[in-house]
Amino acid sequence: MKLVVAVVQDQDSNRLSNALTKNDFRATKLASTGGFLRSGNTTFLIGVEDGLVPKLMDLIRDNCRSREQMVAPVSPMGGNADSYIPYPVEVEVGGATIFVLPIEQFHHF
């Protein structure tokens, strides 16, 4: 048994949630915020049998694509403003960050 923790951008959240349900994966959704862009994310907690991890990874990969986005950098607060870039920059966003953790016991009541 594994616990898969998948952090995805909010734009991909509903598409992934629907795909998980359609493929009979149960998940708990948590709202989260990314530190770098301070943008909204969704963290999925998914308990899955070892043999289904590859199928789950494919499902996440197919529904959470990375893309380029223009963002306005946050001005430094009390930091060194010498390296501050005051105009929007293009960064890669989206995709998924996934952690697969071993589970010693799992109970569902």
C-alpha atoms as a printed R data frame, in Angstrom:
    type eleno elety resid chain resno       x      y       z
1   ATOM     1    CA   MET     A     1   0.000  0.000   0.000
2   ATOM     2    CA   LYS     A     2   1.242  3.494  -0.865
3   ATOM     3    CA   LEU     A     3   0.173  7.043  -0.085
4   ATOM     4    CA   VAL     A     4   0.565  9.225  -3.151
5   ATOM     5    CA   VAL     A     5   0.733 12.957  -2.417
6   ATOM     6    CA   ALA     A     6   0.270 14.968  -5.615
7   ATOM     7    CA   VAL     A     7   0.600 18.763  -5.590
8   ATOM     8    CA   VAL     A     8  -0.983 20.233  -8.736
9   ATOM     9    CA   GLN     A     9  -1.809 23.721  -9.957
10  ATOM    10    CA   ASP     A    10  -5.430 24.794  -9.386
11  ATOM    11    CA   GLN     A    11  -5.978 24.956 -13.166
12  ATOM    12    CA   ASP     A    12  -5.429 21.179 -13.367
13  ATOM    13    CA   SER     A    13  -7.300 20.285 -10.181
14  ATOM    14    CA   ASN     A    14 -10.819 19.685 -11.530
15  ATOM    15    CA   ARG     A    15  -9.587 17.753 -14.566
16  ATOM    16    CA   LEU     A    16  -7.483 15.473 -12.349
17  ATOM    17    CA   SER     A    17 -10.260 15.055  -9.790
18  ATOM    18    CA   ASN     A    18 -12.697 13.948 -12.511
19  ATOM    19    CA   ALA     A    19 -10.135 11.528 -13.973
20  ATOM    20    CA   LEU     A    20  -9.434 10.004 -10.547
21  ATOM    21    CA   THR     A    21 -13.149  9.453  -9.921
22  ATOM    22    CA   LYS     A    22 -13.693  8.010 -13.400
23  ATOM    23    CA   ASN     A    23 -10.849  5.514 -12.801
24  ATOM    24    CA   ASP     A    24 -12.069  4.488  -9.316
25  ATOM    25    CA   PHE     A    25  -9.316  6.196  -7.301
26  ATOM    26    CA   ARG     A    26 -10.427  7.793  -4.032
27  ATOM    27    CA   ALA     A    27  -8.688 11.017  -3.105
28  ATOM    28    CA   THR     A    28  -8.776 13.723  -0.479
29  ATOM    29    CA   LYS     A    29  -8.285 17.257  -1.844
30  ATOM    30    CA   LEU     A    30  -6.555 19.938   0.209
31  ATOM    31    CA   ALA     A    31  -6.131 23.594  -0.761
32  ATOM    32    CA   SER     A    32  -2.481 24.651  -0.663
33  ATOM    33    CA   THR     A    33  -0.328 27.564  -1.766
34  ATOM    34    CA   GLY     A    34   2.977 27.432  -3.604
35  ATOM    35    CA   GLY     A    35   5.877 29.303  -2.059
36  ATOM    36    CA   PHE     A    36   7.638 30.590  -5.185
37  ATOM    37    CA   LEU     A    37   4.724 32.160  -7.097
38  ATOM    38    CA   ARG     A    38   2.377 32.258  -4.107
39  ATOM    39    CA   SER     A    39  -0.301 30.807  -6.367
40  ATOM    40    CA   GLY     A    40  -3.074 28.370  -5.565
41  ATOM    41    CA   ASN     A    41  -2.413 24.654  -5.650
42  ATOM    42    CA   THR     A    42  -4.405 21.578  -4.775
43  ATOM    43    CA   THR     A    43  -2.812 18.701  -2.877
44  ATOM    44    CA   PHE     A    44  -4.345 15.274  -3.454
45  ATOM    45    CA   LEU     A    45  -3.855 12.463  -0.909
46  ATOM    46    CA   ILE     A    46  -4.466  9.110  -2.581
47  ATOM    47    CA   GLY     A    47  -4.182  5.699  -0.943
48  ATOM    48    CA   VAL     A    48  -3.431  3.033  -3.549
49  ATOM    49    CA   GLU     A    49  -2.269 -0.573  -3.816
50  ATOM    50    CA   ASP     A    50   1.351 -0.958  -4.933
51  ATOM    51    CA   GLY     A    51   0.390 -2.441  -8.307
52  ATOM    52    CA   LEU     A    52  -1.798  0.539  -9.208
53  ATOM    53    CA   VAL     A    53   0.879  3.201  -8.665
54  ATOM    54    CA   PRO     A    54   2.025  3.188 -12.342
55  ATOM    55    CA   LYS     A    55  -1.571  3.615 -13.564
56  ATOM    56    CA   LEU     A    56  -2.089  6.474 -11.112
57  ATOM    57    CA   MET     A    57   1.165  8.165 -12.219
58  ATOM    58    CA   ASP     A    58   0.058  7.967 -15.862
59  ATOM    59    CA   LEU     A    59  -3.307  9.469 -14.945
60  ATOM    60    CA   ILE     A    60  -1.672 12.370 -13.119
61  ATOM    61    CA   ARG     A    61   0.820 12.921 -15.969
62  ATOM    62    CA   ASP     A    62  -1.982 12.974 -18.573
63  ATOM    63    CA   ASN     A    63  -4.073 15.514 -16.638
64  ATOM    64    CA   CYS     A    64  -1.456 17.886 -15.198
65  ATOM    65    CA   ARG     A    65   0.550 19.565 -17.918
66  ATOM    66    CA   SER     A    66   3.244 22.159 -17.413
67  ATOM    67    CA   ARG     A    67   2.934 25.419 -19.363
68  ATOM    68    CA   GLU     A    68   4.609 28.792 -19.707
69  ATOM    69    CA   GLN     A    69   3.018 31.784 -17.950
70  ATOM    70    CA   MET     A    70   3.947 35.437 -17.584
71  ATOM    71    CA   VAL     A    71   4.110 36.500 -13.926
72  ATOM    72    CA   ALA     A    72   4.885 39.789 -12.239
73  ATOM    73    CA   PRO     A    73   7.551 39.214  -9.593
74  ATOM    74    CA   VAL     A    74   6.793 40.241  -6.033
75  ATOM    75    CA   SER     A    75   8.902 43.200  -4.906
76  ATOM    76    CA   PRO     A    76  11.424 42.427  -2.166
77  ATOM    77    CA   MET     A    77  10.366 43.374   1.347
78  ATOM    78    CA   GLY     A    78  13.411 44.510   3.281
79  ATOM    79    CA   GLY     A    79  15.697 42.522   1.024
80  ATOM    80    CA   ASN     A    80  18.262 43.571  -1.519
81  ATOM    81    CA   ALA     A    81  16.492 45.418  -4.354
82  ATOM    82    CA   ASP     A    82  19.609 45.306  -6.578
83  ATOM    83    CA   SER     A    83  18.550 42.027  -8.201
84  ATOM    84    CA   TYR     A    84  14.829 42.889  -8.358
85  ATOM    85    CA   ILE     A    85  13.355 42.641 -11.877
86  ATOM    86    CA   PRO     A    86  10.346 45.028 -12.051
87  ATOM    87    CA   TYR     A    87   8.812 43.580 -15.224
88  ATOM    88    CA   PRO     A    88   6.926 40.318 -15.870
89  ATOM    89    CA   VAL     A    89   8.953 37.202 -16.569
90  ATOM    90    CA   GLU     A    90   7.980 33.930 -18.218
91  ATOM    91    CA   VAL     A    91   8.099 30.890 -15.940
92  ATOM    92    CA   GLU     A    92   7.045 27.265 -16.233
93  ATOM    93    CA   VAL     A    93   3.966 26.448 -14.141
94  ATOM    94    CA   GLY     A    94   1.671 23.470 -13.803
95  ATOM    95    CA   GLY     A    95   2.588 19.857 -13.942
96  ATOM    96    CA   ALA     A    96   2.607 17.902 -10.705
97  ATOM    97    CA   THR     A    97   4.959 17.268  -7.825
98  ATOM    98    CA   ILE     A    98   4.402 13.733  -6.561
99  ATOM    99    CA   PHE     A    99   5.568 11.942  -3.427
100 ATOM   100    CA   VAL     A   100   5.016  8.179  -3.033
101 ATOM   101    CA   LEU     A   101   5.183  7.036   0.584
102 ATOM   102    CA   PRO     A   102   4.998  3.494   2.000
103 ATOM   103    CA   ILE     A   103   2.016  2.811   4.259
104 ATOM   104    CA   GLU     A   104   2.403  0.340   7.100
105 ATOM   105    CA   GLN     A   105  -1.338  0.027   7.773
106 ATOM   106    CA   PHE     A   106  -4.501  1.291   6.121
107 ATOM   107    CA   HIS     A   107  -7.982  1.192   7.640
108 ATOM   108    CA   HIS     A   108 -11.240  2.353   6.078
109 ATOM   109    CA   PHE     A   109 -14.346  2.298   8.276
